[in-house]
Amino acid sequence: MLSSSSLYAAIDLGSNSFHMLVVREISGSIQILTRIKRKVRLATGLDKNNHLSQQAMERGWQCLRVFSERLQDIPPSQIRVVATATLRIAGNSGEFVKKASEILGCPVTVISGEDEARLIYQGVAHTTGGPEKRLVVDIGGASTELVTGNRAKATQLSSLSMGCVTWLECYFHDRSLTEENFAKAEAAAHETLKAIAPKLIEQGWQICVGASGTVQALQEIMIAQGMDELITLPKLQGLKHKAIECGKLEELEIEGLTLERALVFPSGLAILIAIFQALNIESMILAGGALREGLVYGMLDLPIEQDIHTRTLRNIQRRFQLDAEQSQRVKQLAEHFLQQIAKPWELDSRCHELLQSACLIHEIGLSVDFHQAPSHAAYLINYLDLPGYTPAQKKLLATLLKNQSGTIDLISFSQQNTLPLKQVQRLCRLLRLAIIFTSRRRDNTLPAALGLKVIGETLMVTLPHDWLIQHPLRAESLQQEIQWQSHVQWSLVLEEQIS
C-alpha cells in the first residue's frame, strides 16, 4: 500500500486556470501521480473596482471541491496552496480565500508577485535543462513574471500587471482579431515592460525559457505544423497574421491550437511578441515546470543539480537497471567519433549533448524484451517523464533509439523537430557505429587506432591492419551495417591501414 507520507500536492489558483499537482517522492526525485487543470477564468469576474463577482467565486469553489477529494490522502504539512494575481488585487479576496481554505482543509496563501516569480524560477531550475544563465517568462491570466537567474539563484525578479485574460478583456473585448487590436495590445505591453526591460537586459542570459500556457500552446502548434521547437519572433509574427486572417475569436483556427486555449491565445501572443521585442530575445524554449513544481521541490528541499540531464539519465539507469559501464563505453566512443567529424558535419554542442543522452540510455528497450528492443526503447522514451528534456527533445531521443540498429526508418527522422534532418541522421550513424564497436562490453577490445572521416555524406572508418580478420563477429556486424545504411542511400566505407 502506498504510504501517504511520500505524497505531496501543490495547488495554484491562477487567474485563468486552477491547477493541482500530486507527486510521490522517490529517491530524491519526484514521480507525477496526478495533474488536474480547470479553466476557471477568475480574472473575468473582476469589475472596474477590482471586486470579484459571486459567480466567479462560485466557479472557483466548485473547482476546489473537485480537488479536495484527492487531498484527503495527503498530510496537510505536505500540501501547499497559493493564489496569484487576481486574488492579490481583488478587494474581496478574503471572502474567497476563507471559504477555499475550508473546502480544501488547508491554508490558502495569497503570494506576492515577487514570491510568484521566485517560485516559478525554482520550478524551471529543477525541471529544465540548458545553460546555467537563463531568462524565464511566464504569462499568466492577470500577471506576467519575468526572472533572470544563474543556476539555482534568481538574480532579477519582476511581476507585471498584464496577462492573457486581462489583455483579452482590454484589447480584444469586441472579439475582433485585427491589426489595430493587436497593435494596441502590443503597445500596452511595451509600456508595461518599459521600466524593467533595461534591468533584465543588464543581467544577461544564455537561454530564454517560457513557462506559460501561451508558450505550451505555441509548442503544440509548432509540432503540429512540423516546425522546430525554438520559438522565434518571425514565427510569432507569422501566427499573428494567421490569427488576423481568421477575423474573429470565435473563428480562430490554427493547426495545433486547441479550442480550450483559443480564447486567450491572441492576447497571450500579443504580450509575448512585445516581450521578444523589448528584451531582444532571439529564441525561447518550453520549460519543464514552473510554479507548482517550485512549490513541490520547495517542500522536498531537494538540491538543484548543475545538470538536470545527468540526474534524469542516472534515475533512468537505476530504475531500469541499465548497464551504466556499457552505456559509458558507447558514450565515450561516440564522443571520440564526434570530435573527429563535428566540424565538417556541422554537429554543434546541442547535437553533442543529445547524442550523449541517447548513448547513456540506448539499452532501455532490453528491460522489456531483447526482440524489438529498439522499438521498445523508443516507446519508453516517448512516454517517460524526462525532467530537463523538452517534448521535442524526447521525440528526437526516441527516434535515435528506434534506429540504433537494424532497419533504418527514414520517415521517423522527419517526424522530429529538434534538429535539422541531416544532423539527426548523422547522429544516428555515429550511435550505430559506437554500439557495434563496443559490443564486446570490455574496455580493451576497441581498435587501437580507430579513425573516422567524412567526404560529403560518405562516412569512412579507418581500422588497424587485419583488425577485421581478428574480430570476425564485429566484422560481420560492420558489413551488415554497410548494407543497412546503403538501403537508405547512406555511404559507409571501411578502410584498414597498410602494415
SEMAR-515871 format. One record per residue (C-alpha): y, z, x. Coordinates in pm, whole numbers, padded with zeros to 5 digits. Each point is the difference from the previous one (the first is absolute). Last residue first. Example, Ala and Ser with C-alpha at 12.3 -4.5 7.8 and 13.67 -1.06 7.14 Angstrom:
BEGIN
north / up / east
-00106 / 00714 / 01367
-00344 / 00066 / -00137
END
This chain:
BEGIN
north / up / east
-00285 / -04237 / 05102
00201 / -00215 / -00244
00146 / 00202 / -00284
-00156 / -00047 / -00343
00198 / -00161 / -00283
-00048 / 00053 / -00373
00209 / -00205 / -00247
00109 / 00093 / -00356
00177 / -00258 / -00220
00087 / 00099 / -00356
-00059 / -00279 / -00252
-00137 / 00228 / -00275
-00365 / -00092 / 00067
00082 / -00003 / 00373
00057 / 00375 / -00015
-00347 / 00074 / -00136
-00157 / -00241 / 00249
00174 / 00153 / 00301
-00103 / 00341 / -00136
-00365 / -00111 / -00003
00033 / -00090 / 00369
00160 / 00340 / 00062
-00283 / 00181 / -00180
-00260 / -00191 / 00204
00177 / 00095 / 00323
00011 / 00357 / -00128
-00376 / -00001 / -00035
-00059 / -00190 / 00325
00193 / 00232 / 00234
-00101 / -00101 / 00352
00013 / -00371 / -00080
00346 / 00037 / -00158
00130 / 00195 / 00301
-00117 / -00273 / 00241
00342 / -00016 / 00174
00253 / 00244 / -00147
00157 / -00091 / -00334
00319 / -00181 / -00109
00067 / -00029 / -00374
00219 / -00290 / -00119
00165 / 00007 / -00343
00126 / -00337 / -00122
00294 / 00033 / -00238
00252 / -00143 / 00246
-00161 / 00055 / 00337
-00095 / 00365 / 00013
-00123 / 00239 / 00265
-00250 / 00284 / 00017
-00169 / 00160 / 00297
-00295 / 00235 / 00040
-00047 / 00095 / 00362
-00260 / 00276 / 00026
-00173 / -00110 / -00320
-00056 / 00294 / -00235
-00319 / 00206 / 00023
00135 / 00311 / 00171
00178 / 00157 / -00298
-00303 / 00006 / -00231
-00026 / -00100 / -00365
-00208 / -00314 / 00081
00211 / -00183 / -00262
00317 / 00027 / 00209
00026 / -00376 / 00072
-00071 / -00098 / -00361
00247 / 00245 / -00156
00280 / -00101 / 00238
-00063 / -00367 / -00079
00028 / 00055 / -00377
00316 / 00208 / 00039
00166 / -00265 / 00216
-00075 / -00275 / -00253
00129 / 00215 / -00286
00327 / 00065 / 00179
00048 / -00377 / 00039
-00062 / -00056 / -00372
00256 / 00273 / -00080
00258 / -00168 / 00219
-00061 / -00351 / -00133
00044 / 00106 / -00364
00330 / 00182 / 00053
-00035 / 00378 / -00025
00014 / 00256 / -00282
-00059 / -00230 / -00298
-00377 / -00011 / -00047
-00152 / -00268 / -00227
00035 / -00276 / 00262
-00252 / 00169 / 00226
-00248 / 00046 / -00287
-00019 / -00378 / -00052
-00135 / -00054 / 00352
-00316 / 00200 / -00064
-00180 / 00001 / 00336
-00381 / 00026 / -00012
-00150 / 00260 / 00232
00201 / 00274 / 00164
00333 / 00186 / -00027
00110 / -00210 / -00300
-00010 / 00271 / -00268
00143 / 00244 / 00252
00301 / -00222 / 00074
00067 / -00062 / -00370
-00029 / 00371 / -00083
00251 / 00077 / 00275
00238 / -00259 / -00147
-00037 / 00145 / -00350
00070 / 00348 / 00131
00313 / -00135 / 00171
00119 / -00147 / -00331
-00053 / 00329 / -00182
00205 / 00176 / 00271
-00176 / 00209 / 00261
00116 / 00348 / 00102
-00236 / 00186 / -00230
-00315 / -00207 / -00064
-00139 / 00077 / -00348
-00323 / -00197 / -00020
-00025 / -00298 / -00235
00056 / -00305 / 00219
-00148 / 00175 / 00303
-00325 / 00070 / -00185
-00035 / -00354 / -00135
00068 / -00160 / 00338
-00257 / 00223 / 00169
-00264 / -00079 / -00265
00061 / -00371 / 00057
-00037 / 00046 / 00379
-00319 / 00208 / -00052
-00170 / -00279 / -00199
-00340 / 00148 / 00085
00041 / 00305 / 00220
00066 / 00219 / -00304
00269 / 00229 / -00144
00100 / 00202 / 00308
-00050 / -00320 / 00199
00314 / -00138 / -00167
00213 / 00246 / 00202
-00093 / -00179 / 00322
00343 / -00163 / 00055
00188 / 00330 / -00022
00150 / 00032 / 00351
00008 / -00376 / 00063
00199 / -00072 / -00318
00261 / 00259 / 00098
00038 / -00143 / 00349
00048 / -00349 / -00148
00270 / 00137 / -00231
00184 / 00166 / 00288
-00008 / -00308 / 00224
00112 / -00233 / -00279
00302 / 00227 / -00062
00068 / 00008 / 00375
00019 / -00382 / 00015
-00262 / -00275 / 00014
00179 / -00327 / 00080
-00315 / -00187 / 00113
00150 / -00097 / 00336
00134 / 00354 / 00050
-00290 / 00209 / -00126
-00262 / -00192 / 00201
-00107 / 00223 / 00289
00120 / 00333 / -00138
-00175 / -00073 / -00329
-00337 / -00046 / 00165
00026 / 00338 / 00175
00118 / 00157 / -00326
-00308 / -00144 / -00176
-00213 / 00149 / 00278
00158 / 00341 / -00041
-00035 / -00006 / -00378
-00365 / -00104 / 00010
-00079 / 00279 / 00245
00198 / 00252 / -00208
-00195 / -00091 / -00313
-00321 / 00051 / 00198
00109 / 00349 / 00107
00113 / 00089 / -00354
-00340 / -00083 / -00152
00096 / 00031 / -00365
-00099 / 00307 / -00200
00157 / -00131 / -00322
00231 / 00299 / -00050
00050 / 00062 / 00372
00093 / -00360 / 00084
00219 / -00021 / -00311
00184 / 00320 / 00095
00051 / -00130 / 00353
00147 / -00323 / -00139
00245 / 00187 / -00222
00115 / 00237 / 00273
00051 / -00286 / 00248
00195 / -00200 / -00258
00223 / 00304 / -00064
00124 / -00017 / 00358
00242 / 00275 / 00103
-00191 / 00247 / -00213
00189 / 00187 / -00268
-00133 / 00354 / -00005
-00156 / 00130 / -00321
00181 / 00273 / -00192
-00233 / -00047 / -00298
00281 / 00084 / -00242
00239 / -00232 / 00184
-00266 / -00272 / 00006
-00015 / 00016 / -00377
00376 / -00002 / -00056
00058 / -00286 / 00246
-00280 / -00195 / -00169
00181 / 00044 / -00330
00333 / -00114 / 00146
-00119 / -00304 / 00198
-00325 / -00179 / 00074
-00149 / -00303 / 00177
00340 / -00161 / 00043
00052 / -00371 / -00066
00154 / -00210 / 00279
00360 / -00105 / 00057
00172 / -00280 / 00193
00325 / -00090 / 00175
00217 / 00281 / -00138
00372 / -00050 / 00066
00083 / 00340 / -00155
00246 / -00124 / -00264
-00187 / -00327 / -00063
-00348 / 00144 / -00034
00134 / 00287 / -00212
00189 / -00243 / -00227
-00314 / -00207 / -00053
-00194 / 00320 / -00078
00251 / 00106 / -00266
-00014 / -00343 / -00169
-00382 / 00005 / 00009
-00011 / 00344 / -00163
00221 / -00132 / -00282
-00213 / -00313 / -00036
-00329 / 00197 / 00001
00092 / 00262 / -00261
-00140 / -00178 / -00307
-00271 / -00194 / 00187
-00191 / 00302 / 00132
-00241 / 00056 / -00290
-00022 / -00374 / -00069
-00145 / -00046 / 00347
00157 / -00232 / 00258
-00260 / -00207 / 00190
00131 / -00340 / -00109
00354 / 00048 / -00129
00071 / -00002 / -00373
00320 / 00152 / -00139
00036 / -00108 / -00362
00084 / 00344 / -00144
00240 / 00054 / 00287
00187 / -00317 / -00091
00102 / -00316 / 00188
-00334 / -00091 / 00164
00186 / -00213 / 00257
00189 / 00314 / 00105
-00331 / 00171 / 00083
-00109 / -00294 / 00216
00335 / 00013 / 00181
-00047 / 00373 / 00066
-00349 / -00067 / 00132
00139 / -00246 / 00254
00270 / 00245 / 00105
-00265 / 00266 / 00062
-00210 / -00244 / 00206
00307 / -00102 / 00204
00079 / 00372 / 00058
-00344 / 00077 / 00143
-00307 / 00193 / -00118
-00286 / -00038 / 00247
-00341 / -00026 / -00170
-00059 / -00373 / 00052
00035 / -00226 / -00301
-00296 / -00123 / -00210
00174 / 00022 / -00338
-00214 / 00284 / -00133
00039 / 00187 / 00330
00377 / -00046 / -00011
00028 / 00118 / -00360
-00218 / 00308 / 00061
00205 / 00088 / 00308
00324 / -00039 / -00196
-00130 / 00231 / -00272
-00081 / 00267 / 00260
00352 / -00045 / 00142
00154 / 00055 / -00346
-00231 / 00295 / -00062
00146 / 00167 / 00307
-00110 / 00087 / 00352
00150 / -00276 / 00213
-00042 / 00025 / 00378
00234 / -00143 / 00264
-00128 / -00015 / 00357
00156 / 00046 / 00343
00292 / 00213 / -00113
00362 / 00077 / 00090
00191 / 00326 / -00045
00337 / -00180 / 00010
-00110 / -00229 / -00282
-00059 / 00306 / -00220
00342 / 00147 / 00075
00175 / -00336 / -00055
-00173 / -00048 / -00341
00091 / 00344 / -00142
00347 / -00055 / -00146
-00043 / -00362 / -00109
-00336 / 00042 / -00175
00147 / 00079 / -00343
00246 / -00289 / 00029
-00279 / -00236 / 00103
-00206 / 00116 / -00299
00294 / -00071 / -00233
00037 / -00348 / 00152
-00372 / -00068 / -00042
00004 / 00096 / -00368
00315 / -00202 / -00067
-00140 / -00307 / 00178
-00333 / 00032 / -00185
00179 / 00009 / -00334
00219 / -00299 / 00092
-00286 / -00213 / 00131
-00172 / 00056 / -00334
-00308 / 00183 / -00125
00114 / 00112 / -00344
-00146 / 00318 / -00153
00345 / 00094 / -00138
-00030 / 00333 / 00184
-00066 / -00183 / 00329
00281 / 00154 / 00205
00036 / 00364 / -00109
-00327 / 00069 / -00188
-00215 / -00184 / 00255
00195 / 00160 / 00285
-00087 / 00344 / -00144
-00369 / -00093 / -00029
-00034 / -00170 / 00343
00187 / 00274 / 00181
00340 / 00096 / 00133
00142 / 00343 / 00079
-00072 / 00002 / 00372
-00218 / 00235 / 00204
00042 / -00011 / 00379
-00184 / 00176 / 00282
00053 / -00086 / 00368
-00231 / 00112 / 00284
-00329 / 00068 / -00177
-00260 / 00141 / 00238
-00371 / -00084 / -00016
00016 / -00310 / 00225
00369 / -00091 / 00033
00200 / -00013 / -00318
00245 / -00190 / -00218
00020 / 00073 / -00370
00133 / -00188 / -00302
-00056 / 00144 / -00347
00105 / -00183 / -00314
00072 / 00182 / -00324
-00033 / -00055 / -00375
-00334 / -00176 / -00048
-00106 / 00010 / 00362
00067 / -00233 / 00291
-00167 / 00142 / 00313
00104 / -00138 / 00340
-00139 / 00137 / 00328
00144 / -00101 / 00337
-00234 / 00051 / 00291
-00028 / 00099 / 00365
-00368 / 00066 / 00088
-00126 / -00358 / -00023
-00267 / -00091 / -00258
-00228 / 00192 / -00231
00068 / 00156 / -00339
-00170 / 00299 / -00163
00118 / 00324 / 00159
00345 / -00126 / 00107
00053 / -00158 / -00343
-00071 / 00325 / -00182
00222 / 00193 / 00239
00283 / -00252 / -00055
-00030 / 00035 / -00377
00008 / 00379 / 00035
00322 / -00017 / 00204
00166 / -00239 / -00245
-00090 / 00226 / -00293
00135 / 00301 / 00185
00327 / -00185 / 00062
00025 / -00106 / -00364
-00043 / 00360 / -00108
-00321 / 00121 / -00163
-00048 / 00110 / -00360
-00304 / 00227 / 00028
-00259 / 00030 / -00278
-00198 / 00323 / 00012
-00362 / 00019 / -00121
-00186 / 00013 / -00333
00049 / -00369 / -00061
00123 / 00031 / -00359
00202 / 00316 / 00069
00162 / -00154 / 00307
00095 / -00310 / -00201
00154 / 00224 / -00269
00231 / 00169 / 00248
00075 / -00324 / 00190
00113 / -00186 / -00313
00231 / 00277 / -00116
00140 / 00049 / 00350
00072 / -00373 / 00025
00272 / 00035 / -00266
00289 / -00126 / 00212
-00216 / -00280 / 00141
00101 / -00077 / 00360
-00289 / 00137 / 00200
-00242 / -00068 / -00286
00077 / -00371 / 00026
-00018 / -00003 / 00381
-00323 / 00184 / 00082
-00247 / 00248 / -00146
-00267 / 00170 / 00208
-00343 / 00141 / -00079
-00215 / 00151 / 00274
-00355 / 00120 / -00058
-00217 / 00181 / 00255
00138 / 00348 / -00074
-00081 / -00061 / -00368
-00374 / -00025 / 00088
-00144 / -00331 / -00132
-00249 / -00038 / -00286
00260 / 00025 / -00279
00218 / -00264 / 00167
-00188 / -00296 / -00150
00066 / 00123 / -00354
00371 / 00036 / 00073
00060 / -00368 / 00078
-00045 / -00108 / -00362
00227 / 00280 / -00122
00243 / -00113 / 00271
00029 / -00346 / -00157
00081 / 00155 / -00339
00267 / 00213 / 00163
00167 / -00305 / 00156
00005 / -00204 / -00318
00132 / 00308 / -00187
00282 / 00031 / 00254
00100 / -00364 / -00057
00008 / 00051 / -00379
00203 / 00319 / 00029
00265 / -00190 / 00193
00107 / 00107 / 00349
00372 / 00077 / 00027
00171 / -00171 / 00291
00329 / -00023 / -00194
-00032 / -00378 / -00029
-00349 / 00045 / -00149
-00321 / 00049 / 00200
-00322 / -00102 / -00180
-00040 / -00323 / 00199
-00047 / 00217 / 00310
-00324 / 00147 / -00136
-00170 / -00338 / 00009
-00341 / 00160 / -00078
-00223 / -00265 / 00156
-00319 / 00193 / 00079
-00187 / 00005 / 00329
-00327 / 00177 / 00073
-00173 / 00006 / 00338
-00318 / 00205 / 00029
-00257 / 00085 / 00265
00177 / -00104 / 00321
-00185 / 00123 / 00309
00220 / 00178 / 00251
-00026 / 00066 / 00375
-00050 / 00305 / 00218
-00373 / 00017 / -00051
00001 / -00082 / -00371
00279 / 00120 / -00229
-00040 / -00122 / -00356
00280 / -00179 / -00177
00175 / -00011 / -00337
00313 / -00215 / -00038
00209 / 00005 / -00318
00288 / -00236 / -00073
00277 / 00001 / -00261
00192 / -00326 / -00022
00358 / -00130 / -00023
00215 / 00301 / 00086
-00276 / 00171 / 00190
-00196 / 00314 / -00080
-00223 / 00004 / 00309
-00323 / 00197 / -00023
-00206 / 00107 / 00301
-00351 / 00141 / -00026
-00238 / 00163 / 00250
-00374 / 00060 / -00019
-00210 / 00164 / 00275
00022 / 00345 / -00160
-00149 / -00140 / -00320
-00337 / -00029 / 00174
-00193 / -00307 / -00116
-00346 / 00095 / -00131
END
